[in-house]
């Protein structure tokens, strides 16, 4: 099985000048931020002190602004422009990584099929999530062939119904919004053909800047003047849930500034807020924690993999289920901020999972 990795790469140029490759510069700036010293940062990235200074001078000359402030006995620290460059890189990675992971997985499959006809693969279509990413790491470590495609929950479940994938990841809120959410998936899920594998329970809520400077307490604050919101893309399960919650409180999306500004992952939402481009967004606790944001929990939800009953006894699927049911993977899920892995790997019928709905 071939492994393909695709990473975001960007350059900056000014007028007709030679473009500045940001990869080494960002590594140096991040190391300065972590060590407080240009000399130590140079060692950390495997370069010389002289080369580090030359790189900083070239970048500062192009921008026309300083990136680092140094002082005898006070070390070195980043200036606002350097910090903005680091945040820009984190935002690029947060937005593009799921798409690039999906593309890399598709290329792996195409290479394997072209060169050696390729082994059977588990085709996984899923809404992006941190427990899903953790499972992919486990599958890759054990060299299980998997073809990944990140897509919204509705598209994933629809693909399963068309037999275009073997596992479809989607999430359903607990409590008052469960019935409406289950109804939205019912056109594709058949209790006689499909069952569910429980992945995790996770927290969804409002992500806000550290210290919550806009004093946001709940959804009703989103329509206040001066509060700028960033949303998930139309069709995503998270946006569907948010719209259900707003409707229940008779809050109009048109009254929320920034409601049509969309990002494609929870991490991209968090990066958007952390970089100061919005005040608040709706997403999972994990993303808020990883970007140093405050989090206001509003709802718990279950994340499932839908699978055909007939596929459960497939040898490759059995290996995937074995990983999901292992104590080590449950522990991994439990260690993700805002996630509960106590029922990870449990296989449920649709009737058992959604009793009464």
N, C-alpha and C positions, 0 to 999 in steps of 0.2 A: 504494500500500500504506500503510495507516494504522499508526502506531506508538503503542502504549499502554504507559505505565509506571505501575506501582502500587508505592508504597513504604509500609513499615510506619509507622504513626503512632500514638502513644500519649499518654495524659494521666494525670495523677495528681490526685486530690482527697482532701480530708480532711473528714470529716463533711459538712456542707452547703455548704462553701466552693466558690467557683468553681473548676473544674478548672484545673490548671496544664498548659499546652501545653508538652511537653518539647522540641519541635523546636528552638526558638531557644536554650533553656537548654542543651541538649546541645551545640549548635554552639559556644556560648560556653565551656562547660567544656572541651571538646576543644581549643579555641584557647588557653585558659589553660594547659592541660597541655603544649601544643606550644611556646608562646612564653614561659611563665613570667611573664606580665605581663597584668593586666586591661586596661590601656590598649592594648597591642598586640593583645590578643585582640579587643577591641571593634572596632579598625580592620580586623582580618582578616575579621570577619563583616559588616562594613559598617555598624556601629552606633556610637553615641556612648559615651564613657566613662560619662557620667551614666546613660544607659539601661542599660548593662551592670551598674552598681552597683545600680540599681533592680531589675533582674531577679534578681540574686543575693539581695538583701534579701527580695524577695517569696517566693522559693523557700525561703530559710532560715527565714522566719517560718512558712511552711506546715509544713515538716518539724520545726521546733523544734530543728534542729541546724545548725551551720555547714557550709558547703560548701568554702570557700576560706580559706586562712591567708595573710595578708600581713605583711610586715615591711620596715621601711625598709632599703634596701640589699640585701635578700634576695629581692626579687621576690615572686611569688605562687605557691602550689602547692595542688593539690587535696587535700582531706581524704578519709578513707575513704568517706564517704557519696557524695561526688561521683564518686569512682572507681567505686563500685558502680553508679551510674546509667549511666555510660558503658559498663560491661561489660554491664549489662542491655540497653542498646540494641543492642550488638553481638550479643548472644545472640538477641534478637528477630529481627534481620536475618538471622542465620545460619540460624535455624529456618524463617522464613517466606519468604525471598527466592525459593527454587525454586518454591514453591507460587504465589507472586504472579507470577513470570515465566511460569509455565504458564497462569495465568488471563489475564494480559495478552495472551499469544499467541492464546488462544482468542477473546478479545474482538476482536483485530485481524482475525482471520479472519471472525468474524460480521459486523463492520462492513463489511468489504470485500464480502462476499457480499450483504448487505442493500442497500448503496448502489449498487454497480456490478457485481454478479454475481461480481466478484473474479477474479483471475488464478489459474491452477493453482498449487498450493502443494506444497512438500515437507513431508510429515507426519513429524515426528521424535519418536519416543518413546524415552526414554533414562534410564538410571540417572544421577543427578546426578554430575558430575565437572568438574574444572577445565579439562580440554582440550575438553570438550563446550561449556562456557561460552565458551572462546576461539573455537571454531568459530562459535557463534551470533553473536559480535561481528563476525566476518568476514562472515558472511552478511548481517547487518544493514547493515554498511558498504557492501556491494555491492548492497543493496536487493533481495536475493533473497527471495521470499515463502516463509516457513517457518512451520509451525504446530507449536509445541513442546508436549510433554507430558512432564514429569518423572515417572517411575514406576520401580519396582524392575526389575532386569534380567529376571527371569522374566516379569513382566507385559508388558514391552516386546517381548520375543521372541514371546510368545503373541499380542500384538496384530499383529505382522507376519504370523504364520501365518493370522490371521483377515482379513488384508488391510485392517486398520484403520490401518496406518501404512506409510510407505515406507522408513524407516530405523529400526532398533531397536538401541539402544546397550546393551551388556552387557560384563561383564568376567570373565576366566577366569585363575586362578592358574597360574603356571609351576611345573613340578616335580611333587612327589608328590601334590598335591591336584588336579591338572589333570583326571585321568580322571573322578573323581567329579563335578566341576563340569560338565564337558562332558556327562556323562550326564544331568544335571538339565535341560539345554536341548535334548536330543536329541528330545524328544517334539514340539517345535515346528519344529526346523530340518531341512530336507530337502536332502540333497546334490544332488539333481536340480533343485531349485527355487531354492535360496538360495546366496549367496556372502557373503564378508566383506570389509569395508574396514578395514584396520588403522588405529586412531587413535593409540595410544600404549602404551608400557610404563610402569608406575608402581610405586612402593613402597608397600606396606601394612605397618603395624606398630603398635606401642604408642605412644600420645601420653601424655606425663607432664608434670607441672608442672616449671617451670624448675629445673635443678639436681637433678632426680629425688630429692626428699626422702625418698620411701619406698623408695629403692634397688631399684626394679623392674628386673629383667633379662630376664624372659621370661614366658610364659603361666603357668608354675607359680606365679608370685608373685601372681597374681590372687586366689587363694583364701586368701592370708594374712590373719589377723585385722588389722583396721584399714585395709585397702586397699579403697577404694570405687571401683567400676567404673561406667562409663556405656556403654550399648550402642547399636547401630543397631536400627531397627525390624524386627520379624519379616518375612521375605520378601525383605529386601534381600540383594544379592549379597555385601556385606561381612559381614553377620551369618552367612550361609550358610557363607562361607569360615572365619570364626572358629569356628563350631560343628564344622566338619570338623577343624580344627587341634586343638581341645580333645578331640575324640573320639579322635584319633590318639594323644594323650598320656594318655588315660584320665582326663581332668579333667572333673569334673561341674559343669555350669553352676549347679546349686543350691548349690554351695559358694562361689560368687562373689557377694559382696555388691554389690547394685546391678545384677545381670545383666538384670533385667527393666525397668530404667529405660532408656527408648528415646528417641533423637533421630533426625531424618530426614535429616540430611546430615553429611558429614565436618566441615564448618565448625561445625555446631551441637554436635557432640561436642567439638571443640577449644574452643569458647566456654564450654561447660559446665565443662570442666576449668580453663580460664584464670580463670574467675570463682570458683574454689575450691569448686565443688559436687561435684567428684569428683576422684579421684587419677589415674585412668588410663582410657583408652578405646582402641578399635581403629579405625584409619582410615588415610588417606593422609598421606604426609609433607608435602604442600603445606599442608594445613590446620594441622598442627602448627607449621610455619614461620610462617604468617601470623598466628598467635595467640601467638607467642613461646614455644612449648612445646618441650621436648626430645622427640626421636623415636628409637625403637628399631626398626630395620627387621627384619622377619621373613619377608616373602615378596614376590616380584615377580609382577606380573600384567599380562596384556594386555587392553586395552580395544578392542573391535571395534564396528563398525556392521554388522549383518546387513541384507542387501538382497536382493530378488528378482532373479534373473538377468535377467528380462524388463524390469526397470526401469533397467538399466545404460545403455541407449542413449537413455533419455528426455532431451531437451535440458536440462531443469532439473536433473535428476540429474547430467548431465555437467558442469554448472557447479559443482555442489557438489563433485564429485570433483576438478575442476580446482583448486579452492581447497585441498582436502585434500592434493593432490600438489604444491602450490607450495612452492618453497624458503622463501618468507617464512612460510608457516604452519608448516612443520617447525621453523623457527627459533623461532617463538612457542612451540611445544610444548616444545622443548628448554629454554627459559628458565623454564618452570614447575618449581619446586623438586620434585625426586623423580620427574620425568617424563623419558622418553626418546622423542624424535621421529624417530629414525633411519629407521624403517620406516613412518612416517605416510603414509597414502594408498595403500599397497600393497594390491592386490586379490588375494584368495586364495580358492580353493575350500575347502569344509569339510574335505575330505581333506588338502589341503596344510596347513591351519592346525592340524589335530588329528590328525596322522599317528599311527596306532596306536590311536586312541581311537574 
